[in-house]
Structures are given as structure tokens and as C-alpha cells.
């Protein structure tokens, strides 16, 4: 029978790397608590219309990348979520979460896009996002940027830079859109196939083209910022004033438009040069019209999302490594008759906070002491707890050092083990370190 493999571009996260994911997630949870953001978890499957209305029909995501299908039982059009902002907005509307005021929310989880798998771009990928709904002021735009900046510091990432732009309001973009189309029509011979396809459907996305041959044309294109009204410029100025006061460096990027139709006013990206073409590690902006677009009462909102795979890759590229958490002790059990007492002791030590791996036998038996000690050493544990017959008869256990002072052995009475555990914990470093 042919061996089955995973779907291309949808990867297993194995134990040798999953501890890094857990560490990153805990850093994020801790930081979100500091900023008083609360967790929200939405389904990975939504009605297709949510993303068509929310993201935009002429975006690459909706046109080419969504995993959509018809439910064979009831004929509903369903889609695996390609991003989570629309899902969060749907949930906020459905459960009336803005009834008593604004919300600060964050999420973690898998997203799905049918793309050509390559480094930093997968068909199942994972995002962490933060969304603030119900507040219109530039101070929450700034708060989100400060939150992301604090995360880079906690992760030890210094090669991440911030790019900012303002998309203004819909009426301002409409005027700019006409001017941009007129300009690009005069340079149509220089446009590539993708730009020609977008010229009348989504011309702002042409500004974000990665085709270097278009660079001279785009460099001279009209700037959206010059079409903004006083209110839009004031919002952007207030945002940059806060960032300046907090020492957050940024670059004004007039070609930054983002790939989703729901953005307005502030948009931003955190980018790096260490990941090649996939240099954007976190991106977001304000989306004041999205709640109304998907059926809710109009309310302002702003948010960002980061790619977990890209952040972990950037940490490696930047030389930031994590120590895998290892068990404090490995329990050696020479005889199966010792399991009742040994496992009771191990449960007590685990409840005191120690991580302990226990040797387990097989159909052929528990194995020799030599083989058990070899497994203990391979586990990375600092100590071996030996539940020998003689020790148990005296109500004790032998503890042998496997690392510092290797080979040193002492005997502890079973009722003294909590004191040993407390001493061990006081000496233990943080389980993961940058």
C-alpha cells in the first residue's frame, strides 16, 4: 500500500521545532496581557461571501487563492479562512461585542491560501493578529504599532523597520484612482501583464508591484498622499507625533497600499531584508468601513497580523536561538513491581513543578539498567531517579547526576523529595533563552 504524505504546502510542525512555536505564543500572550488585549478564537471555515464582501472581489486572494467549496449536504458556499480580520469582524457583529464599547482583541491560528509553496509562503500558514474595534483616534493606530515594536524587542529582533502610509478616505482614493489610471494609461507600453489586468479593476495594487522593470514608471506616478484632505492628513500627523515621542523610527512609503480592499487611513508594514522576497513580517492598518461592509453597524477599527513562520525564520536568520526545554529528571525503574510507588512519587514531583520523563518498557521487558541509563542520558535530563528494590525497601530513591558533577549519587528519603525538588527549581534557569 502506498505511503500517504501530507498535502503540499501544509506542513507538520514536529516536536524538535514546536517548542519554538510554544515559546513565541507564550511571549505574545504575556505581551497582550500587558496591553489588556483579550483572546478571540474564530472557526477556520466561514461562508465564502464573508471574504468576498470583506476582502474584495478583485483581490488576488479572492480571485485566485481561496480554498472554497460547496457543502455537499446543503449547498452552502464555504471557504477556509485566508485571513482572520473578516472573521473577527463577523464574530464581533454576530455577538454584539461592541454594544458596551470598544474592544481590544488578539488571535492565533492557521490560515489557508492556494499559493505556490516557497520559503516563507505556505498553503497553510499561521498568523498572530491584534485588532482594536470601536475607536477612531490615531492613538490606537499608534498603540498597535508600539505593541508590535515591543514584540520585536522581546524577541531580540533588531533588523525590522517600519514603513507607513495613509490611504485616506474612499472619496479621496476615488479621485486619486482616476489620476493614477490616467497616468498609467500614458505608460501602458511599459506595464506588464499583471499591471494591465489590474489597471481598471484595482490600479492601486500596481503600486505594490515587485517587477523591477516597472520601478521607473511607478517612481514618477502621482502620490496618494497629495490627494488627501485635511482630516486624513491630521490623523496621519497625530499618529507620527506619537511614534516620534516614543522613539519609533519609520519611513514614509508612498507606494504602500496593502493587498486588501478594506483599508483606509493608516497602513503600515514591518519589513526586513533578511528573508529575501518575503520581507514583510507584520502588516496592517485601519479599516473603518469593514464592519458595515459585512453587515454590522458602522464602527471604526484597526489591526495588524504577523506571519508566525516568517518570525521564526527571521529569528534563525538573526542568530536568535532557543534552548529546547528538557526534563529535569529521568526515572529509572529496574523492575515492574516498582511502578506503583515510583509513579506515585513522580506524580508528586510533577505537581511541584518538575518535568520528569519515565522509562517505559516494551513487550520484551524493561531493559537493562545500562540501556535505561543510556536513555536517561539521551533525554537531556540533569538527574536520574533510580527506583531500585533496595532503595524502595528503605523508603528512599537514589538520585544520580547526569550533567554537572556527572556520576555523583546521593540517596533521598521519599518524604524528603519535595525539599530536593524545591532546591532544584531554585537553581534552574528559564526553560528557554534567547
N, C-alpha and C positions, 0 to 999 in steps of 0.2 A: 504494500500500500504506500502511495506517495506521501512523503512527509509534508505536512501543511506549514506554511510560513505566514507571517503577518502581512497585512496589506501594505504595499509600498508607500512610504512616506508617513506611516503611522507606526511609531517606534515603541518598543518595550523600554521601560526605564528600570534597569536592573539594580540589585542591591549595592553594587560597587559604586553607583552614581546617585541612587535615590536619596542617600543620606545628605547629599548636597542640596537636593530639592527641598528636603525637610528643613534643613538649616535655613535656607533662603526664605521659605514660607514662615518660619518662626520669627525671623528678623522683621519681615513685613508685618506680621500680626502684632508684634510688640510696638512697632512704629505707628501703626494705625491706631492702636490704643492710646498712644501719646497724643495723637491729633483728634481723638474722640470720633473716629470713623467706625461704623458698625458693619458687620459682615452680612452679605446677602448672597444667596445661592439660588440660581435660576436653572430650569431644565436645559439640557443640551439640545432639545428638539422643540421647535416653535413652528407656528403657522408661517408658511412662506411669505405671505402678504406683509408680515411684520417687517421683514428685511427689505422687501421691495419698496414699501412706503417709507421706511426709516432711512435706509442707506441710499436709495435712489436707483431707478431703473436703468440708467445709462452708466452706472459704475462698473468697473471690471469685476467686482465681487459678484454683483447680481447677474451680469451678462454671462460670465464665464466660469466663476469659481465656486458657486454654491453647490453643496450636496443636497439636492432637492428630489423628492419622490412623491408619489401618490399613495396614500394609505390604502392598502388593498381591501380593508374592511369597510371603510366608509367614504373613500374617495377624497379625503382631505389632502390638500397640498401642504406638505411638511418639509422642513429644512433643518439640517444640523447647523447650529448657530455658527456663522462665520466670524462674528464678533459679539460682544456682550452688552454694549451700551443700549442697543434697542431692546434687548431682553430685560435689562434693569428698568428701563423706562416703562415697558409693558407691565412689569410687576408692580411698580410704584403706582401706576394708574389703576390697575385691577384691584389693588388692596388699599387704595386711598391713603397712601403713606404721607402725602403732603397735606392732608386735612388739618393737621395741627402744626404745620410749619415746615421749614426746610429740612432736608436730610443729607447726612454725610455717610456714604456707603462705600464698601470695597468688596471685591470678589477675587476668586482664584479659580481657574479651571481650564479645560480643553476647549479649543475652537477648531473649526474644520473648513478648509478651503481646498478645492481641487486645483493644485498648482504642481508645476514640475518640481519634484523634490530636489533640493540642493542645500548646501550648507546654510543654516540659519533660516530656512524656509521649508516647512513640512506640511503635509496634508492634515495631520492632526498636530496642532501646536498648542502651547499653553500660555495664557495671559494672566497677569495680575492687573487689576484696574481699580481706580478710585473715581467716584462720581459724587458731585455735590449738586443737589437739585433744590430749586426753590429760592435761590439767591442770585441777584442780578449784578452785584457790585464787583468791581475788579479785584477787591481784596480776596475773594475766594479763588479767582484765577491765580493770584499770587500765592495763596496758601497751598494750592495743589503743586505749583512749581517748587515751592520751598519744601514740601513733603518729598517730592521726587529727589531734590537735591540732597536732602538729609539721608535718603536711602543710599545714594551713591557714596556718601561719606561712611555710612555704617558698613558698606560692602567693600570699602577700600578702593573704590574706582575713581581715578583722577583724570582719566582720558575721555571724559564725556563732556560735550559742550552743548549749550542751549541755543536754539535758533527760534526766533519769534517772528510773527507777522500778524496782521489784522485783516480779516476778510470783510469787515464792515457789516452792513445790513443788506438784506436781499435787494432792496431798491438800488443801493449803491453798486452792488455786484452786477445788477442788470445793466446799468449804464456802462460799467467797465467792460462787461462781456461784449457789448456791441462794439466798443472801441478796440478790444483785443481781436475780435473776429475780423474787423476791417483791416487791422494791421497784418494779421496772419494771411489774409487773402492776398495782400500785396506781395507776400513772400511765399506763395503757395508752392512754387517750384522747389523751394528748399525744404519743404515739410516731408517727413517720412510717412509711410502708410498708416501708422498708428495715429499720428497727428492729424492726417487728413480725415480719418474716421471720426475723430473727436471734434473736429473743427466746429460743427454746428450743434453737436449734442452736449459736449462737456469741454468747452475750449480751455477752461482754467486748468484742467489736468495736463494740458500740453506743457504748461509752465514747469511741471514736475518731471518732464521727460529726462531719461538717463542717457539719451542719444547725444553724444558729444558733438556730432555734426550739426545739431540744432542750436548749440550754445550761442554762436554769433547772432542768430536771429532773435533768440529769446533774451539775450542781454540788452537788446535795444527795444524790447517790447514795452508798451505802456505799463506803468506800475499801478496796481490796485490801490495802494496807499494814497496815491494822488487823487483818487476819486472818492475818498471817504469824507463824510460830513463831520461837523464839529463834535457831535456827541460820540461818534465812533473814535475819533482821534483823542478825545478827552478820556475815554475808557482805556485806551491803549497807553496814554501818558500816565494815568494813575497806576496802571499795572507796572510799568517800568520804574516809576518812582519808588514803589515798594521794593522791587527787586534791587534797585540801586542802594536803597537804605540797608538792605540785608547782605550786600556784597555779593550778589549773584550775577556773574558775568553772562552776557548774552550777545547774540549777533542778530541784527535785523535782516531777515531773508525775504525779499520781496517776491520770490518765486515759490515760497512755501504755501501750498494751498490745501494739503491733505487730500486723501482719496475718497472721502465720504461726503455726500451732499448735505448732510445735516449741520455742518459747522457754520458759525458766524462769529464776528468779532475776533477775539483772541484765538490764535492757533499756535502750537509750538511743537518742537521735536527736540529730543536729546539724542545726539548723534556721536559716533566715534569713527575714527579712521582705522581701528584695529580689526574690523570684521569685513573688510572689503566692501562689496556692493550692498551687503545687508547691514549698513551702518547705523540705521535708525533703531534705537533700543527702547525708546519710550516716546509716545506721541499722544497729542490730544488737543483740546480746545473747548470753546464754548459752543453749545448747541441749543439756543433758546427756543427754536421752533419745533424741535423734535417731539416734545410731549404732545403738542397739538396735532402734529402730523400723524401720530399713531392713535389718536382718538381721545386724548385727555384734555383737561382744561389747561389753557396756555400757561406755562411757567418756565422760568429761566433755568439753565443747567450748564454745567461744565465738568469735564473729566479728562482722564488720561488712561492709557493702557500700556503695559510693557510686556515684552516677549521674554518668557522665562528662559527658553533655550538660548536666546541671544545674550541674556545677562550672564548665564553660567558660562557660555563660551567666552564672553568678554573677561570674566574673572580669570579664566585659564590663560587667555592671551596676555593679560596684565600681570601674570605671575602670582595671582592670589590663589592659594591652595588651602584646602580644608583638611583637617585631620579626621579620619573616619572614627566615629565613636566605637570603642572596643569594650568588651566585657571586663568588669573589674576582676572577676574570678571565674575559674572553670572548675566544676565539681567532678571529681574522680570517684567513681563508685565501683570498687573491685568485685562486689558480689550483689546480685539482685536482691538478696534479703535485706540489704541496707537501704533500699529505696524508700520505704515508708518513713524512716527517721530522716534520711537525707533530704527528701523533698519537703518535709515539714520545715526543716531548718532553712532550706533555700527560699521557701515562701516568706519566712520571717525576714530574711535578709533583703529580699526584693521589696518587701513592704517598707523597709527602712531606706530604700532608695538605691540600693546597689543593683548593677546589671550583672547577672550571673548566667553563664551557659552551662548546661548539664550534659554530661556524657550520656548517650543513649545507646543501647545495644542493638543487635540485629538478630536475625533468626539463628545465627551461629553462635550467639552469646555476646557478652560484654566486651570481650577482647582483653588482651593482657594489660598489665599496668604500664608497660613500656609504650604500647600503642596509644593508651589513654593519655599519657604524658605528652606524647608527640602531638596529639590533637589539641591538648591544652596549650602547648607552645604555639601551634599554628593559629589558634583562635585570637592571639594577641593579648590575652588576659595577663594581668600582672601577677596573679596568685592562683595556685591550685589548692582547692579544698579537698582533702583526702578523707573519705569516709570508710576507713578500714575497720575490720572486725575488732581489732584490739582497741582502737580509739573509741569506737562506739560502746564497747563493753565498759569503758571507763567514763562514758558520758562526755566524750571530747571529740575534737576533729583536728587533724594535722593541717597546717597552713604552710605551703612552700612557696617561696618567692620565685617567680619565673623571669623577672626583669632585673630591677635594681637589687644588688645583693643576691644574684641568682644562686639557687641551691640552699639558701638559708631556710631552715624549717623550725617552726615552733608549734606547740600544742596549746589549744584553747578549749576550755570547758564550753559546752554548748550554751550555757546561760551567760557566758561572757562575750559571745559573738556580737551582740548589739554594740558593746563598747568597741570591739575591733572594727565594726562597720563604721561607727562614728569617727574613729581615728582615720580610717581610710578615706572617708568622704572629705574630711578637713584638709587632706593632703592632695586631693585630686584637682587637676586643672580643669578648666572649661572643656567639655567634650569636643568642641570644635573650635579651632582657632584660625584666624587669617594669618 
